[in-house]
Amino acid sequence: MARSAKKLPPRRGRPVDTKKRDQILDAATCLFMEQGFTQTRMDHIARAARISKQTLYDRFADKNKLFTAVIEAKCQEYIPREAAEMPAGTSAHEILFTMGRALFYLVMSEEAVRMHRMMAAEAQHNPALTRLFYDSGPARVKKIMRAQLERMTRAGMIHAPDPAEAQEYFASLLIGSDMYFRRLLNLGRKPGKAAMDAEIARAVESFMVRYRLSDAPCE
């Protein structure tokens, strides 16, 4: 009687394709940050990711598509799908703080700050690239925030008849802060989590003063 084939143990960890994609995005992120978009070539990225150039092009048709994937991955890292949900029983303050922290931690991260500086340098001669950056990053984050504020308004948690305006106001309380401006200009060390959380809490309080339901008690 023939022996049955030996059963192989199940594979663990992420699928190979996912690991390869992460490997490429990590290499691309580092090079874009260090060399800028224009100076970074696809062969540089393939070499840094330790893959062939053909393998890179099989996954990303050109540098613009790879750059878009880098921006989207960074936004997803800081603002995952869970940040856009509204768990039952969660207060307006808690939801806004979670959303604000996702946004503020993103823009205060080293990668985002360096990307912002790079885009400011590229804006004058490469507006197509900065449009790509805006659509892949800031515009997507704004859409998530607007949808959350719409849900909160429908649930009777806040009064924001114009979610787009409310989203802009909330974001401006954080991105317009002196803490962020100093970070962008590299003035001093990056603030710790406690300092950033205090800044977010102040933004939430200011937002609720403007958008709290007129008959809602203070939380």
N, C-alpha and C positions, 0 to 999 in steps of 0.2 A: 504494500500500500504506500502510495506516495505521501511523503510528509507534507502537512499543510504549510503554506508560506508563513514565515515568521511575521507576526504582527508588529508593525513599526509604531513607536510611541508617537502621540500627537505632537505636532509642532507647537512651539511656544513663542510668544512675542508677537510683534507686529508683522503683517504680511511683507514679503520681500519688496513688492512694489511701493508700499507705503514707506518703508525704511529708506528705499532708494530716493524717493521724492523728498523726504525730510533731509537726507544727505545733500541733495542738490540745493534745496532752499537754504540750508545752513551755510553752505559754501557761497552761494550767490549773495546772501545777506551780508556776510563778512566783506566780500569784495566790493559790493556796491557802497558800503559804508566807508571802506578804506580808500578806494580809488575813484569813487563817483561813477555815475552811470556811463558817461561817454567813454572813459578810459577802461572800463571793464569789458572784456571780450568774452564771447561764449567759450573759446578754448581755454581762457583763464579759469572759468568756472568749472569746466569739465576736469581740468587738471586738479583743481582744489578739491573737487568732489571725488576724485579718484575713479572716474568713469571715462568712457570713450566719448569723443565729441558726437558720434552718431547716436549713442545712448541718450545724450542730453537733448539732441534735436528730436529724437523719437518722442520725448515727453513734452518738450516746449519748442514750438516751431520757430520762435525767434526771441530776441532779448526782451522785447516789450512784453511778451506773454509771460516770460519768466519773472520780470520785474513786477507785473501785476500779481502773480502768484505769491511773491514775497510779501507784498503789502497786504493782501488778503489774509495770508497766514498769520501775520503779526496782529492784525485786528481780531482775528478769531481767537488768538491766544489770550488776549486781554478782555475781549468782549465775546465770550462764548454764547451759545444759544440760550443757556440757562439765565443769563443776565437780562434777556429780553422777555422772560416769562414772569407771570404774576401769581405766585403761589397763594392759595387761599389762606386768609387770615394774616397776611403780611401787611403791615401798615404802609401808608404812603411814604412816610419818612424812611422806612427800611428799604423800600423799592428804589426810591430816589438815591439813597446813599449807595446802594449796590450798583446802580447804573452810573452814578457819578464817580465812584471809585474805579470802575472798569475804564471809564473814559480818562480820568486823571492819571491813573497808573500807566495807561498806554502812552499818553502824550509826554509824560515825564520820564519814560524809559529811555535808556541810552540810544537804542536803535531808532526810536521815533524822533528824538531830538536831532540826531545826526542826519536822519532822512529829511527833516524839516529844513535844516541848514543847506543840505544838498539841493533840495528843490528850489530854495530861494536863489541859489547860485545859477540854477538851470533856467529859471523862469524867463530871463531876458532873451535868451537865444533858442530855447527849446520849449515853447509853450505847449506843444503836443505832448511832451513828456509830463509836464506838470498837470495837464488835464487828465492824463492817464492815472497819475498818482491821486489826484482829487477824486476821480470816479471810483477808483479801487479801494481807497481808504476813507477819507473824511465823509464822502457822500454816502457810503454804505453804513457808516456808524450813525450818521444823522438819521437815516431811514429807520434803523433799529430803535433809536431814541424816540423818534416821532410816533412810531407804532406803539411803544410802551406808554407814552403820554396819552395817546388816544384811548388805549384800554383803560387807563386809570380814570379818564374823564367819563367813559361809558359806565364804569363801575361806581361812579359817584364819589371818588376819592379826592379828586381835584376838579377845578373848573378851568379848563384850558380849551375854549372853543376853537382856537387856532393852534393846533399841535406844532406846526412848523415854527410859529413865533415863540411858543413856549420852549421848544427844543433849542432854538437859537439863544434864548435868554439863559437857560440853564447852562448850556455849554460856555457862554460868555463869562458866566460867574467863575468858571474854573480856568478856561484858557486865557481869559483876560486878567487873571490874577497876577500880582507882582511875583508870586512864587514861581509861576510858569515862565514869566518874562525873564527873570534872573537865571532860570535854568537854561533857557534858550541862548542867553548871552554868556553862559559859562561863568557866571559870577558866584563864586563860592561852591561848596559841595552840594551834591544832590540831597534834598531834605529826606529825612527818614519817614517811615510809614506813619508814625504818630503825628508828625507835623502835616503830612499830606491828608491824613484822615480828618484832622481838625479843619483844614481848608475846605474839604468836601462837606463836612458838617455845616460850616457857615454858609456854603452855597445852597445846601438843602433848605436851611432855615430861611434864607432870603427868597428862594423860589416859593416856598410855602406861604410866605407873607403875601406874595402877589397872586398865587393861584389856589390858595385854600378856599374851599367852599365857604360862602358867607355865614352859613349856619353850622359849620363843623367845629367841634371843640378842638383846642390845641392838643397835639399828641405829645 
